[in-house]
Amino acid sequence: MSQNHRKAFVSWSGGKDSMLACYNAIKNDGIEIAYLLNMLSENGTHSRSHHLSVAMLKAQAEAMKIPIMQRQATWGGYEEEFKKALTFFKKDGIQTGVFGDIDVQEHRDWVERVCSESGLSAILPLWQRSRESLMDEFIACGFKAVIVTVKLECMGAEWLGRQLDRQFVEDMRRLPQVDLCGENGEYHTFVYDGPIFKVPVEFSAGEKIRIKTHCFLDIAPRGR
């Protein structure tokens, strides 16, 4: 990798895949992570994918000592807002985006196109790796995460609040219709500790909230 590609942003959800992609980019490629890029819903209160609060994501970024950029967007305006962030990064000397996709080709095509049109390159450290190896690495490295979102047609609300550990992996094997890593959106996680963190994220779990086809665990920074 050339020297001008060693500074990058990470497309950030707050969950295990973006975290593991970030960790692999740092550990294996020597990349400096300059920013986390997190996309919010149009009202600006929660992340678009995982329904995590702005405060929770900011607390996570602070615990890792990595700046976070959060941008509001509708689904229709998502690409436009994403590209505005990339334009800012480009001006700041960033040449690369890090993404946590595993094998959904449509996602890869999109990130590579959007980055290319913005004058950046895209790397996907988790691409085509086995689900088992990714889960094993995440847990073995000492990352800690909690389940915060489930798609109700795939998993029940009782999974919310579960720790992502080896028992979770074993229990998931009894749900063959569910991707082990939740690559199709079956579940999402929030990572609160691990080798990238300077300190763990302290949080409190609140109520479970159903919104249409999904159920979310409301978590907030402890003491707020």
N, C-alpha and C positions, 0 to 999 in steps of 0.2 A: 504494500500500500504506500502510495506516495505521501510525502510529508504534508501536502496541502489537503489530504483527506483524513488527517488524524484528529480533527475536531468535528464533533457531530452533535446532532440533536437526536432524541429518542421519541418516537411516537408513543405517547404514554397513556395507559389506561388506569394505572395503579395496581394492576393485577399481575399474576405470575408470569405470563408470557412476555409482556413488555419488560418486566424485571429481569427475567432470565436472558433475554436478548441483550439488554443493557449490560448485564454482568459478563456475558460472553464477549461482547465487543470490547469491553475494558480489558478483560483477562487474556483473551486470545489474540486480539488485534492491536492492543495498545492504544485504543482510541480514547481521547479525552471527551467526556460527555459534558457539553457546555450548557445544554438546556433539555428540559422535558417539555414536550408539546402535548397539551391535553385539550381535547375538544369538549365544549360544554353544550348543553341544550340551549335553545333560543332564549329561555328566561334567565340563563346564567347562574342557576343555583346548583345544578348537579351535572356530572359528566354524562355525556351522551350514551356511552356504552354500558357502564357499570352502575350508573345512578349513585355515584359517590358525591358527597357534598364538596363544594369548593374548599371549605375549611379543612376537610379530611385530607384532600389531595395536597393542599398547601402544607399541612402538618407532616405529611409523608416526605415531601420534597425537602422541607427544612431538616428533617431527621437524617436525610442523605447529604445535605449541604449541596444540592444541585438546584439551580434556579428553575422555576416552572413558568411557562407561558400558557395561559388559558384563554381560549377564544370561543365566543358564543356563535352558534350557527344552527340554522334549520337544516333538515336533511337536504333540501333543495339548494341551499347556499353553502353546504359543507366544503365542497372542493374549492370554491372561491376563497373562503376564510382560511382554509388550510394553506393555500398558495400564498396568501398575504403573509402568513407566518414564515413560510419558506423564503420569501423575498427579504424579510427582515434578517433571517439567519444568514442568507447569502451575503448581505451587506456587512454582517458581523464576522465574516471570514469562515463560516461553516460551509463545508462542501458535501457533507454526508448525512443521510438520515438512517436511523436504525429502527427496524420494524420487527415485531414479534410473531409474524404469521408463520404457520407451520406447513400447510399444504393446500390452501384454497387459492387456486390459480388466479381467479378473478381479483382477489385482494392483491396478489403480487403484481399483476398487470397494472392495477390502479396506482400503487405506490411508486412503481418504476416509471410510469408515464408522468405522474404529477411531479416527481422529483426531477426527471429529465427536463420537463418543460420549464422548471424553475432554475435550471442550471446546477442541480445537485445530483449526486448518485445515491442509490439506495442499497443497503445491505440487510440481509435477512438471516441472522445467525442460527435460527432454529429450523430453517427450511429443510423439509424432507427427513428430519430426524424422527426416530420412532417415539411414539407417545411414552412408552415405558422408560426410555433413556432420559427423556426430558423430565418426567416426574421424579425419577431416581436422582438426577443431578440436582434438581431444585431442593429436594428434601435433604440429600447428603451434604449439600453446601451450607445448610443451616438456615435457609430462608423459612420464614413463618408467615402463613397466610390464613385467612378466614374466608369462608364462602359467604358472599354478600348478595348474589343474584341467582335465581333459578328460573328457567323456562318451565312453566307449570305442566306443559304437555309431556315433558321429559322427566322432571324431578319434582318431588313434593317440597313444600315449604319447610318441612322438618330438616332438610339439609342445610338450611341457612344457619350460620354460626358455627358450622363444623370447621375444625382445623384441617388444613391440607397436610396430612401426614400419611404414614404407611397404612394405617387402618382405613383412612379414607380411600386410598387406592384399592385396597382389598375389597371394600364395600362397593366401590364403583364397578368392579368386575362382575357384580351380580346385575348390572344394568347394561346388557350388551348393546342396547339401542342408543346408549349415550356415549359420545366420544370421550375417552379417558381424560383428555385435556380440555374438553369443552370447546373444541375448535369451531363447532357449528352454533355456538352461543347457548349451549345447554345450561351452563353455569359460568359465573364470573367470581373472581376473588379480589381481596385487598391484601397486599403484602405489608406487614408491619415490622418486620425485623429480618436481619440477614447480614451477609458480609459487606454489602454496600453501605449499610446504615452506620451512622456515628452513634446514634442512640435509638432504642426501639420507639415506635409510635404508640403512645398510650391512648387508648380509646375506650369508649363505653358503648355497649350494644343496646339499642332501643327496640321499638316495635317492628313487626314485619308488615310491610306495606304491599298490597296487591295493586298493580296497575295493568289492567287488561290481561295480557298473556303471561306476565312475569310477576314474581314476588321478590321484594327487596328487603334486606336487613338494614335498618337505619342505624348507622354508626356515627359517632361524633367524637372529636378530640376530648379526652378526659379533662374535666374541670371547666368545660365551656357550656 
